[in-house]
Amino acid sequence: MQDRHRHAQRAKRKRWCASLFGSALALVAVAPGGFAQGVAPGNAPAPGDANASHPMAQVQHQPFWAKRLTGYLAARDGTQLRYSVLLPKGKGPFPVIVNYSGYDPGSIGGAAYLDDNTAMAVNLDRTLVEAGYAVAGVNARGTACSEGQFEFLARSYGQDGRDAIEFFAAQGWSNGSVGMANWSWAGMSQIATAAERPPHLKAIAPGMVLGDARLDSWAIGGVPAPNFVAGWWDFLHGRWDSALQSARAEGDNRCVAQIATNLKTAETARVADILTKHPLRDDYIEIRHLGARTGRIEVPILSMEAFQDEATTPREDYYQDNLNLEKLWFVQTNGPHDMYESLVFRKTLLGFFDRFVKGQDNGFDKGPHVQVWLETSTATGGRLANENSQPRLVVNAPRYPAAVKPVSFELSSGGKLVQGGSDGKNDGRGEGRGEGRGDDFAYPLPGPTVNADFLSDTWGPLPTDWRKGSLAYTSAAMDDTLFAYGSASADLWVAATGSDADLQVTLTEVRPDGQEMFVQRGFLRLSDRVQDDSRSNPLRPYPLDRPETMASLTPGEPVLGRVELTKFAHLFRKGSRLRLWIDTPSQYGGNGFAPYSQPQTITVLHDAQHPSRLLVGQWDQASGVTPKLPEERPACGTILKQPCRPDPLASR
């Protein structure tokens, strides 16, 4: 029975690895239409990129390094952290790129790694090594082969990162110039480490991070989201399994014994237990608020995020706002968590490291600081999908933040979404603020899932009684193309018959062909509705999210709930309509919610005293040179993480 259970657990972990962090996507076609701003179909791989000759389909990799070094480095308190280094050909010394997380980076180059059984991307490491960088991986304390007590995103995490950077800088094979790469947990390590200001750290390139673990993931909009954490714990153990496979193949008994120890001691710090003991923001949770310390970062940063990120969401605590914007370069795209693997992005990544780690005068710092990828798609499935992802269009801005103009859509009677002026006033066409007494929906009847199946980008089926459990507001057909960019805010006046409730807001495009395309989602626990005035603006709600500012509802008394729709970029073309769905939170990507459960009726108001509205940002041409926007709509099913479905309201 124990063997059967162990095999079942391994199979479950493997499914999580393949589905969530391996991004095994359904086969889709490249969207029709031309490319712009230097992005073209069939771009050759970046110089030094071995993907042309070593595609991901070839699962068994061959060593691509000249020499591999393994060992342990000492953190400031003496804790021994396991590392592995892949050296390039040549005499050296070499610049260094560090991969640091709690997965399996301390075992890169081992047997499991060569079987493509690793958290990050073998081919990315290959690209860096062949470009002349030493690639160093180090495991966080208490994970895989490293000593110490695991504690997710503790302050020691950044301090250990600083010690690792300085260790690698001092080695004889290193020239003392160190950068950091990779995404997810390995992206969080970068902002945590850079905030500690290691003297030899030259640049970081974090992707898809949790800047504020609570609002970005654990309780999005204040709504508890426990499902992802539970599955992630299994995935984490699966990564330690890969380190164990390599250690056994190498006869590394020290590592084998340490993994056995960590599997026991880490159970005392399971993230699920953390959330049970700390359900609201307190000092313990705030320590894990990495974005609060990013103002200390001094080195250049190349940041990447995916708008429909199914794992960490694209919110990232807006940590980029805290940086020296002259040293920030930002790539944003539709798509999944692992878009960091894209070969198009890899060219940008190499140019960034060559400029700031190698010190080459390649002109990277003179280019645009913001790249927005639109309608990104891929021509392949499986592990190749992310690498071969390409945007249909790239729009640049000279610096962050790109300028936008707020556009208002007022909720009105009859399920109408009435476009108004930028301040929500009359637009000059005889249409103004919404009207009508308000609309009711039954709570809690969850809305449909979106992208819950990691093997494909899909809407889930419409739930039973969905007409009772949801409201929809739809605009008139657009007269001109609206290039919507950035975060958006659904400012909703609501009254409930209970003492609290959770809202889910979904923005879609209703196309002339009768298909409805997913754009973005947002969530809010109404008791967590009080805003942080220092960080909120008309397009970005930012909850204070402190226990002392939370307030239950008085039954029947209207309150204003500002629901944040996290960042996105989307072309609502002429003839399309915007739609806003309001219902109870359901699963979105890996985020499964535990909404407030009291059955009740919720009323969304839209009268003169309670003007509910949607505010979206319109890309301002003053942000930079905007190429001609393609008029032809991409085919449904081709745009990553933005699935279509037949319009469920068409029969009306």
C-alpha positions as CSV (number, residue, x, y, z in Angstrom):
1,M,0.0,0.0,0.0
2,Q,2.8,2.4,0.8
3,D,4.4,1.8,-2.6
4,R,1.1,2.3,-4.3
5,H,0.6,5.6,-2.5
6,R,4.1,6.7,-3.3
7,H,3.6,6.0,-7.0
8,A,0.2,7.8,-7.0
9,Q,1.8,10.8,-5.4
10,R,4.6,10.9,-7.9
11,A,2.1,10.6,-10.7
12,K,0.2,13.5,-9.3
13,R,3.3,15.6,-9.0
14,K,4.3,14.8,-12.5
15,R,0.9,16.0,-13.8
16,W,1.3,19.2,-11.9
17,C,4.8,19.6,-13.4
18,A,3.6,19.0,-16.9
19,S,0.4,21.0,-16.7
20,L,1.0,24.0,-14.5
21,F,4.7,24.8,-14.8
22,G,5.5,22.9,-18.0
23,S,2.6,24.6,-19.8
24,A,1.6,21.7,-22.0
25,L,-0.8,23.6,-24.1
26,A,-3.2,22.5,-26.8
27,L,-2.1,22.7,-30.4
28,V,-3.0,26.1,-31.8
29,A,-2.1,28.0,-35.0
30,V,-0.2,31.2,-35.4
31,A,-2.7,34.1,-35.6
32,P,-3.0,35.6,-39.1
33,G,-1.7,39.0,-40.0
34,G,1.7,40.7,-40.1
35,F,4.1,41.6,-37.4
36,A,5.5,45.0,-36.5
37,Q,8.3,46.7,-34.5
38,G,11.0,44.2,-35.5
39,V,9.0,41.0,-34.8
40,A,8.4,38.8,-37.8
41,P,7.2,35.3,-38.4
42,G,10.0,32.6,-38.5
43,N,12.6,34.7,-36.6
44,A,15.8,32.8,-36.3
45,P,16.9,31.8,-32.8
46,A,19.1,34.3,-30.9
47,P,22.9,34.0,-31.4
48,G,24.1,31.1,-29.3
49,D,20.6,29.7,-28.9
50,A,20.9,25.9,-29.3
51,N,17.1,25.4,-29.8
52,A,17.5,25.2,-33.6
53,S,19.6,22.1,-33.2
54,H,18.4,20.8,-29.9
55,P,14.6,21.2,-29.9
56,M,12.6,20.6,-26.7
57,A,11.0,17.6,-28.4
58,Q,14.3,15.9,-27.9
59,V,13.7,15.2,-24.2
60,Q,17.0,13.5,-23.5
61,H,19.6,16.4,-23.4
62,Q,23.3,16.0,-23.8
63,P,25.8,18.0,-21.7
64,F,26.4,21.4,-23.4
65,W,28.9,22.7,-20.8
66,A,32.6,22.3,-20.6
67,K,32.7,21.5,-16.9
68,R,30.2,21.0,-14.1
69,L,31.0,22.0,-10.5
70,T,28.9,21.0,-7.4
71,G,29.2,21.8,-3.8
72,Y,27.9,23.8,-0.8
73,L,28.2,27.4,0.0
74,A,27.8,28.9,3.5
75,A,25.2,31.5,4.3
76,R,26.1,34.1,6.9
77,D,24.7,31.9,9.7
78,G,26.7,28.9,8.5
79,T,23.8,27.1,6.8
80,Q,25.1,25.1,3.9
81,L,23.3,25.7,0.6
82,R,23.7,23.3,-2.3
83,Y,24.9,24.7,-5.7
84,S,25.7,23.4,-9.1
85,V,27.6,25.4,-11.8
86,L,27.8,24.8,-15.6
87,L,30.9,26.4,-17.1
88,P,31.1,27.4,-20.8
89,K,34.0,26.5,-23.1
90,G,37.0,28.7,-22.9
91,K,39.7,29.7,-20.4
92,G,37.5,32.1,-18.3
93,P,37.0,33.7,-16.0
94,F,33.3,34.0,-16.9
95,P,30.4,36.3,-16.1
96,V,27.7,34.4,-14.0
97,I,24.0,34.1,-14.3
98,V,22.3,32.7,-11.1
99,N,19.1,30.6,-10.8
100,Y,18.0,30.6,-7.1
101,S,14.8,29.0,-5.8
102,G,13.5,26.2,-3.6
103,Y,12.9,23.8,-6.5
104,D,15.9,22.0,-7.9
105,P,18.5,24.6,-9.2
106,G,21.2,23.2,-6.9
107,S,21.1,20.1,-9.0
108,I,21.2,21.5,-12.6
109,G,23.3,19.4,-14.9
110,G,22.4,16.1,-13.1
111,A,20.7,13.0,-14.4
112,A,17.2,14.4,-13.9
113,Y,18.1,17.6,-15.6
114,L,19.4,15.8,-18.6
115,D,16.0,14.0,-18.7
116,D,14.4,17.5,-18.9
117,N,13.0,16.9,-15.4
118,T,13.7,20.3,-13.9
119,A,11.6,23.3,-12.8
120,M,13.1,25.9,-15.2
121,A,14.3,25.6,-18.8
122,V,17.3,23.5,-19.9
123,N,17.4,25.3,-23.2
124,L,17.6,28.7,-21.6
125,D,20.6,27.5,-19.6
126,R,22.0,26.2,-22.9
127,T,21.6,29.5,-24.5
128,L,23.4,31.3,-21.7
129,V,26.3,28.8,-21.5
130,E,26.8,29.0,-25.3
131,A,26.8,32.8,-25.0
132,G,29.7,32.6,-22.6
133,Y,28.0,32.8,-19.2
134,A,28.6,30.4,-16.3
135,V,25.1,29.3,-15.1
136,A,24.9,28.7,-11.4
137,G,22.0,27.2,-9.6
138,V,21.5,27.3,-5.8
139,N,18.7,25.8,-3.6
140,A,17.1,27.9,-0.9
141,R,17.6,26.8,2.7
142,G,15.6,23.8,3.7
143,T,14.8,22.7,0.1
144,A,16.1,19.8,-1.9
145,C,19.8,19.2,-0.9
146,S,20.3,22.5,1.1
147,E,20.5,22.5,4.9
148,G,18.3,24.6,7.2
149,Q,14.6,25.2,8.0
150,F,12.3,25.9,5.0
151,E,10.3,29.1,5.5
152,F,8.7,30.4,2.3
153,L,9.9,34.0,1.4
154,A,11.3,34.7,4.8
155,R,13.6,37.7,5.2
156,S,16.5,35.2,5.3
157,Y,15.7,34.3,1.7
158,G,17.0,37.6,0.3
159,Q,20.0,37.5,2.7
160,D,20.9,34.0,1.6
161,G,20.7,35.2,-2.0
162,R,23.1,38.0,-1.3
163,D,25.5,35.6,0.2
164,A,25.3,33.3,-2.8
165,I,25.9,36.2,-5.2
166,E,29.1,37.1,-3.4
167,F,30.2,33.5,-3.2
168,F,29.9,33.0,-6.9
169,A,31.6,36.4,-7.6
170,A,34.7,35.3,-5.5
171,Q,35.3,32.0,-7.3
172,G,38.4,31.6,-9.6
173,W,36.2,30.7,-12.6
174,S,34.1,33.9,-12.2
175,N,35.0,37.4,-13.3
176,G,33.0,38.9,-10.5
177,S,30.1,40.1,-12.7
178,V,26.9,38.4,-11.7
179,G,23.3,38.5,-12.9
180,M,20.1,36.6,-12.1
181,A,17.5,35.0,-14.4
182,N,14.4,32.9,-14.5
183,W,10.8,33.3,-13.4
184,S,8.2,32.3,-10.8
185,W,10.0,31.4,-7.5
186,A,13.3,32.0,-9.2
187,G,12.0,35.5,-10.1
188,M,10.9,36.3,-6.6
189,S,14.4,35.3,-5.4
190,Q,15.8,38.1,-7.7
191,I,13.8,41.0,-6.2
192,A,14.4,39.6,-2.7
193,T,18.2,39.3,-3.3
194,A,18.6,42.6,-5.1
195,A,16.8,44.4,-2.3
196,E,19.8,43.3,-0.1
197,R,22.2,45.1,-2.5
198,P,24.9,42.5,-3.1
199,P,28.0,44.5,-4.3
200,H,28.7,42.2,-7.3
201,L,25.2,41.9,-8.6
202,K,25.0,43.7,-11.9
203,A,21.5,43.1,-13.2
204,I,18.4,40.9,-12.7
205,A,15.7,39.6,-15.0
206,P,12.7,38.5,-12.9
207,G,9.6,37.1,-14.5
208,M,6.1,36.2,-13.1
209,V,6.7,37.0,-9.4
210,L,4.6,37.3,-6.3
211,G,5.3,40.9,-5.2
212,D,2.7,40.5,-2.4
213,A,2.0,36.8,-1.9
214,R,-1.3,37.5,-0.2
215,L,-3.1,39.8,-2.7
216,D,-1.3,38.4,-5.7
217,S,-2.2,34.8,-5.0
218,W,-3.3,33.6,-1.5
219,A,-6.3,36.0,-1.2
220,I,-6.8,37.8,-4.5
221,G,-8.8,40.9,-3.9
222,G,-9.1,39.6,-0.3
223,V,-10.9,36.4,-1.5
224,P,-9.2,33.2,-0.1
225,A,-7.7,31.1,-2.9
226,P,-6.5,27.9,-1.3
227,N,-6.5,25.5,-4.3
228,F,-3.2,26.7,-5.9
229,V,-1.3,26.4,-2.6
230,A,-2.4,22.8,-2.1
231,G,-1.3,21.7,-5.6
232,W,1.9,23.7,-5.4
233,W,3.1,21.8,-2.4
234,D,2.9,18.6,-4.3
235,F,4.7,20.2,-7.2
236,L,7.5,21.4,-4.9
237,H,8.0,17.9,-3.6
238,G,8.2,16.7,-7.2
239,R,11.1,19.0,-7.8
240,W,12.9,17.6,-4.8
241,D,12.3,14.1,-6.3
242,S,14.2,15.3,-9.4
243,A,17.1,16.4,-7.2
244,L,17.0,13.0,-5.4
245,Q,17.2,11.2,-8.8
246,S,20.3,13.2,-9.7
247,A,21.9,12.7,-6.2
248,R,21.4,8.9,-6.4
249,A,22.9,8.7,-9.9
250,E,25.9,10.6,-8.6
251,G,26.3,8.7,-5.4
252,D,25.8,11.9,-3.4
253,N,24.6,10.4,-0.1
254,R,24.8,13.7,1.7
255,C,22.2,15.2,-0.6
256,V,20.0,12.1,-0.4
257,A,20.0,12.3,3.4
258,Q,19.3,16.0,3.4
259,I,16.3,15.6,1.1
260,A,14.9,13.0,3.5
261,T,15.3,15.5,6.4
262,N,13.8,18.4,4.5
263,L,10.7,16.4,3.5
264,K,10.0,16.1,7.3
265,T,11.1,19.5,8.6
266,A,9.3,21.4,5.8
267,E,6.0,20.0,6.9
268,T,6.1,22.4,9.8
269,A,6.1,25.3,7.4
270,R,3.6,24.2,4.8
271,V,2.1,27.3,3.1
272,A,-1.4,25.9,3.7
273,D,-0.7,25.9,7.4
274,I,0.6,29.4,7.2
275,L,-2.7,30.5,5.7
276,T,-4.6,28.7,8.4
277,K,-2.6,30.4,11.1
278,H,-2.5,33.8,9.4
279,P,-5.8,34.2,7.4
280,L,-5.5,38.0,7.3
281,R,-2.5,40.3,6.8
282,D,-0.3,40.5,9.9
283,D,3.4,41.1,10.6
284,Y,4.2,37.5,9.6
285,I,2.5,37.9,6.2
286,E,3.9,41.3,5.7
287,I,7.4,40.0,5.9
288,R,6.6,38.0,2.7
289,H,5.6,41.2,1.0
290,L,8.6,41.4,-1.3
291,G,7.3,44.4,-3.2
292,A,7.5,46.5,-0.1
293,R,11.3,46.3,-0.3
294,T,11.9,46.7,-4.0
295,G,12.6,50.5,-3.6
296,R,16.0,49.4,-2.4
297,I,16.9,47.8,-5.7
298,E,19.7,49.7,-7.5
299,V,20.7,47.4,-10.4
300,P,19.0,47.4,-13.9
301,I,15.9,45.2,-14.1
302,L,14.3,43.4,-17.1
303,S,10.8,42.5,-15.9
304,M,8.5,40.1,-17.7
305,E,4.8,39.3,-16.9
306,A,2.0,37.4,-18.6
307,F,-1.5,39.0,-18.4
308,Q,-3.4,35.7,-18.0
309,D,-0.8,34.1,-15.8
310,E,-2.5,31.0,-14.4
311,A,-0.1,30.7,-11.4
312,T,0.9,34.0,-9.9
313,T,-1.4,36.5,-11.7
314,P,0.1,39.6,-13.4
315,R,-0.5,41.9,-10.4
316,E,3.0,41.5,-8.9
317,D,2.1,44.2,-6.3
318,Y,3.0,46.7,-9.1
319,Y,6.5,46.5,-7.7
320,Q,7.9,48.1,-10.8
321,D,6.4,51.5,-9.5
322,N,9.0,51.4,-6.7
323,L,12.1,51.1,-8.9
324,N,14.4,53.6,-10.5
325,L,12.5,53.8,-13.8
326,E,15.6,54.7,-15.7
327,K,16.9,51.2,-15.0
328,L,13.6,49.3,-15.7
329,W,12.8,47.5,-18.9
330,F,9.4,45.8,-19.0
331,V,8.0,43.1,-21.4
332,Q,4.3,42.3,-21.0
333,T,2.2,39.8,-23.0
334,N,-0.9,37.8,-23.0
335,G,-0.4,34.1,-22.2
336,P,0.6,31.7,-19.5
337,H,3.1,31.6,-16.6
338,D,6.0,30.1,-18.5
339,M,6.1,32.7,-21.3
340,Y,9.6,33.5,-20.1
341,E,10.8,30.6,-22.3
342,S,9.8,32.4,-25.5
343,L,12.6,32.6,-28.0
344,V,11.5,36.1,-28.9
345,F,11.9,37.2,-25.3
346,R,15.2,35.3,-25.1
347,K,16.8,37.7,-27.6
348,T,15.8,40.6,-25.4
349,L,17.1,38.8,-22.3
350,L,20.5,38.1,-24.0
351,G,20.8,41.7,-25.1
352,F,20.0,42.9,-21.5
353,F,22.6,40.6,-19.9
354,D,25.3,41.4,-22.6
355,R,24.8,45.1,-21.8
356,F,24.7,45.1,-18.0
357,V,26.5,41.9,-17.0
358,K,29.2,41.6,-19.7
359,G,29.3,45.4,-20.1
360,Q,29.0,45.4,-23.9
361,D,28.0,48.6,-25.5
362,N,25.3,47.0,-27.6
363,G,22.7,49.8,-27.5
364,F,20.2,47.9,-25.4
365,D,19.9,50.8,-22.9
366,K,19.0,53.2,-25.7
367,G,15.9,51.1,-26.8
368,P,12.3,51.4,-25.5
369,H,11.7,50.6,-21.9
370,V,8.3,49.0,-22.4
371,Q,7.3,46.3,-24.9
372,V,3.7,45.2,-25.0
373,W,3.0,42.0,-26.9
374,L,-0.4,41.7,-28.4
375,E,-2.3,38.6,-29.6
376,T,0.6,36.3,-28.8
377,S,0.1,32.7,-30.1
378,T,2.2,29.6,-30.8
379,A,2.4,27.2,-33.7
380,T,3.3,24.1,-31.6
381,G,2.1,22.2,-28.6
382,G,3.6,20.6,-25.6
383,R,6.9,21.9,-24.2
384,L,7.7,23.7,-27.5
385,A,4.6,25.9,-27.1
386,N,6.2,28.5,-24.9
387,E,9.5,28.7,-26.8
388,N,7.8,29.2,-30.1
389,S,5.3,31.8,-28.9
390,Q,5.3,35.0,-30.9
391,P,3.3,38.2,-30.7
392,R,1.3,39.3,-33.7
393,L,2.1,42.9,-32.8
394,V,4.6,44.6,-30.5
395,V,3.9,48.1,-29.2
396,N,6.7,50.0,-27.5
397,A,6.8,52.9,-25.1
398,P,10.0,54.9,-24.4
399,R,9.6,54.4,-20.6
400,Y,7.4,53.0,-17.9
401,P,4.6,53.7,-17.1
402,A,3.1,54.0,-20.6
403,A,0.5,56.7,-20.7
404,V,-3.2,55.8,-20.8
405,K,-6.5,57.7,-20.9
406,P,-9.4,56.4,-18.7
407,V,-12.5,55.5,-20.7
408,S,-15.8,55.0,-18.8
409,F,-18.6,52.5,-19.4
410,E,-21.6,53.0,-17.2
411,L,-23.8,50.2,-16.1
412,S,-27.5,50.8,-17.0
413,S,-30.9,49.1,-17.1
414,G,-31.5,46.3,-19.6
415,G,-28.0,44.9,-19.2
416,K,-26.4,47.9,-21.0
417,L,-22.9,49.1,-20.7
418,V,-23.0,52.8,-21.9
419,Q,-19.8,54.4,-23.0
420,G,-19.3,57.8,-21.4
421,G,-16.5,60.4,-21.2
422,S,-13.3,59.8,-19.4
423,D,-14.8,61.1,-16.2
424,G,-18.1,59.1,-16.6
425,K,-20.1,62.1,-17.6
426,N,-22.4,62.5,-20.7
427,D,-20.5,61.7,-23.9
428,G,-22.3,64.2,-26.0
429,R,-24.5,61.6,-27.8
430,G,-27.4,61.9,-25.4
431,E,-26.1,59.1,-23.3
432,G,-24.8,59.6,-19.8
433,R,-24.7,57.9,-16.4
434,G,-26.6,54.6,-15.9
435,E,-30.2,54.5,-14.9
436,G,-32.6,52.0,-13.4
437,R,-33.3,50.7,-9.9
438,G,-30.6,48.0,-10.0
439,D,-30.3,44.3,-10.8
440,D,-30.3,41.2,-8.5
441,F,-28.4,37.9,-8.7
442,A,-28.4,34.9,-6.4
443,Y,-25.3,34.3,-4.4
444,P,-23.2,32.1,-4.1
445,L,-23.7,30.4,-7.5
446,P,-20.2,30.4,-9.0
447,G,-19.6,31.6,-12.5
448,P,-18.0,29.5,-15.2
449,T,-14.3,28.5,-14.9
450,V,-11.7,29.8,-17.3
451,N,-8.5,28.0,-18.2
452,A,-9.0,25.6,-15.4
453,D,-7.8,22.8,-17.7
454,F,-4.0,23.4,-18.1
455,L,-3.9,21.2,-21.2
456,S,-6.0,23.7,-23.1
457,D,-7.3,27.3,-22.9
458,T,-11.0,26.9,-22.3
459,W,-14.2,28.2,-20.8
460,G,-15.9,25.8,-18.5
461,P,-19.5,24.9,-19.0
462,L,-22.2,27.3,-17.9
463,P,-23.3,26.4,-14.4
464,T,-26.8,25.3,-13.6
465,D,-29.0,28.3,-13.0
466,W,-26.3,30.6,-14.4
467,R,-29.0,33.2,-15.4
468,K,-30.0,33.5,-11.7
469,G,-26.4,33.6,-10.5
470,S,-24.9,36.2,-12.8
471,L,-25.4,39.6,-14.3
472,A,-24.1,40.8,-17.7
473,Y,-23.7,44.3,-19.1
474,T,-22.9,44.7,-22.8
475,S,-21.8,47.8,-24.7
476,A,-22.9,48.9,-28.1
477,A,-20.7,48.0,-31.0
478,M,-17.5,50.0,-31.0
479,D,-17.3,52.8,-33.5
480,D,-13.5,52.6,-33.6
481,T,-10.8,50.2,-32.2
482,L,-10.2,50.6,-28.5
483,F,-6.6,49.6,-27.6
484,A,-7.2,48.8,-23.9
485,Y,-4.1,48.6,-21.7
486,G,-3.1,48.3,-18.1
487,S,-5.3,47.6,-15.1
488,A,-9.0,48.4,-15.0
489,S,-11.5,49.1,-12.3
490,A,-15.1,47.9,-12.0
491,D,-16.6,50.5,-9.5
492,L,-19.8,48.7,-8.4
493,W,-22.4,50.0,-5.9
494,V,-23.8,46.9,-4.4
495,A,-26.3,46.0,-1.6
496,A,-26.5,42.6,-0.1
497,T,-28.9,40.8,2.2
498,G,-26.0,39.2,4.1
499,S,-23.0,40.5,6.1
500,D,-20.3,39.8,3.5
501,A,-19.9,38.6,-0.1
502,D,-17.2,38.0,-2.8
503,L,-17.5,39.4,-6.3
504,Q,-16.0,38.1,-9.5
505,V,-15.9,40.4,-12.5
506,T,-15.1,39.1,-16.0
507,L,-14.3,41.3,-19.0
508,T,-14.9,39.9,-22.4
509,E,-15.1,40.9,-26.1
510,V,-18.3,40.0,-27.9
511,R,-17.2,39.6,-31.5
512,P,-19.4,40.1,-34.6
513,D,-19.0,36.4,-35.5
514,G,-21.0,35.5,-32.4
515,Q,-18.0,34.4,-30.3
516,E,-17.2,35.8,-26.8
517,M,-13.5,36.1,-26.1
518,F,-12.1,36.1,-22.5
519,V,-10.0,39.2,-21.7
520,Q,-9.5,39.4,-17.9
521,R,-10.9,38.7,-14.5
522,G,-10.9,40.4,-11.0
523,F,-12.1,39.6,-7.5
524,L,-13.1,41.4,-4.3
525,R,-14.2,40.5,-0.9
526,L,-16.6,43.3,0.0
527,S,-15.5,43.5,3.6
528,D,-12.0,44.3,2.2
529,R,-13.2,47.2,0.1
530,V,-11.4,50.1,1.8
531,Q,-8.8,51.5,-0.5
532,D,-5.2,52.6,0.0
533,D,-5.4,56.1,-1.3
534,S,-1.6,56.4,-1.7
535,R,-1.6,53.5,-4.3
536,S,-5.0,53.6,-5.8
537,N,-6.0,55.6,-8.9
538,P,-9.1,55.6,-11.1
539,L,-7.8,52.6,-13.1
540,R,-6.2,50.7,-10.2
541,P,-8.0,49.8,-7.0
542,Y,-5.6,48.8,-4.3
543,P,-7.1,47.6,-1.0
544,L,-5.6,48.5,2.3
545,D,-6.1,44.9,3.2
546,R,-5.6,45.3,7.0
547,P,-7.8,43.7,9.6
548,E,-8.5,47.0,11.2
549,T,-9.8,48.5,8.0
550,M,-12.1,45.6,7.1
551,A,-15.8,46.1,7.6
552,S,-18.8,43.8,7.2
553,L,-21.9,44.8,5.3
554,T,-25.1,46.1,6.7
555,P,-27.9,44.2,5.0
556,G,-29.6,46.4,2.4
557,E,-27.1,49.3,2.7
558,P,-25.2,50.1,-0.5
559,V,-21.4,50.1,-0.5
560,L,-18.9,50.9,-3.2
561,G,-16.7,48.0,-4.1
562,R,-13.9,48.7,-6.5
563,V,-12.9,45.4,-8.2
564,E,-9.5,45.3,-9.7
565,L,-9.1,43.8,-13.2
566,T,-5.4,43.0,-13.3
567,K,-3.3,44.2,-16.1
568,F,-4.1,43.3,-19.7
569,A,-3.7,44.5,-23.3
570,H,-6.4,43.9,-25.8
571,L,-7.7,45.3,-29.1
572,F,-11.5,45.8,-29.0
573,R,-11.9,46.3,-32.7
574,K,-14.6,48.3,-34.5
575,G,-17.8,46.4,-34.4
576,S,-17.0,44.4,-31.3
577,R,-18.7,45.0,-27.9
578,L,-17.4,45.0,-24.4
579,R,-19.2,42.9,-21.8
580,L,-18.9,42.8,-18.0
581,W,-20.0,39.7,-16.1
582,I,-20.7,39.9,-12.4
583,D,-21.1,36.7,-10.3
584,T,-19.5,34.5,-7.5
585,P,-15.8,33.6,-7.8
586,S,-15.0,30.3,-9.6
587,Q,-11.8,28.7,-10.7
588,Y,-9.5,30.8,-12.8
589,G,-6.3,29.0,-14.0
590,G,-4.8,27.4,-10.9
591,N,-6.7,29.7,-8.6
592,G,-9.6,28.0,-6.9
593,F,-11.5,30.1,-4.4
594,A,-13.3,29.6,-1.1
595,P,-15.9,32.3,-1.3
596,Y,-18.0,33.6,1.6
597,S,-20.8,31.0,1.7
598,Q,-23.9,32.8,3.1
599,P,-26.8,32.4,0.6
600,Q,-28.2,35.8,-0.2
601,T,-29.3,38.2,-2.9
602,I,-26.9,40.8,-4.2
603,T,-28.1,43.9,-6.0
604,V,-25.9,45.9,-8.3
605,L,-27.1,49.5,-8.4
606,H,-26.7,52.0,-11.3
607,D,-28.9,55.0,-10.5
608,A,-27.9,58.6,-10.3
609,Q,-26.9,58.3,-6.6
610,H,-25.1,55.0,-7.2
611,P,-23.4,55.2,-10.6
612,S,-21.6,51.8,-11.2
613,R,-19.1,51.8,-14.0
614,L,-16.2,50.1,-15.7
615,L,-13.1,52.2,-16.2
616,V,-10.5,50.9,-18.7
617,G,-7.3,52.5,-19.9
618,Q,-6.9,53.5,-23.5
619,W,-3.3,53.4,-24.8
620,D,-2.3,57.0,-25.4
621,Q,-0.5,57.6,-28.7
622,A,1.8,59.9,-26.7
623,S,3.2,56.8,-25.0
624,G,5.3,56.1,-28.1
625,V,5.1,55.2,-31.8
626,T,2.1,52.9,-32.2
627,P,2.2,50.8,-35.4
628,K,-0.8,50.4,-37.5
629,L,-3.2,48.1,-35.7
630,P,-4.3,45.1,-37.8
631,E,-8.0,45.3,-38.6
632,E,-8.5,41.5,-39.1
633,R,-9.5,39.7,-35.9
634,P,-7.4,36.7,-34.9
635,A,-9.1,33.4,-35.2
636,C,-10.7,32.1,-32.0
637,G,-8.6,29.5,-30.3
638,T,-5.3,31.0,-31.5
639,I,-4.6,33.6,-28.8
640,L,-2.9,32.2,-25.7
641,K,-5.0,32.1,-22.6
642,Q,-7.8,34.0,-24.2
643,P,-10.4,31.3,-25.1
644,C,-13.6,31.9,-27.0
645,R,-17.1,30.5,-26.6
646,P,-20.4,31.0,-28.4
647,D,-22.1,34.0,-27.0
648,P,-24.4,32.6,-24.3
649,L,-26.7,35.7,-24.5
650,A,-27.1,35.5,-28.3
651,S,-30.5,33.8,-28.0
652,R,-31.7,36.9,-26.2
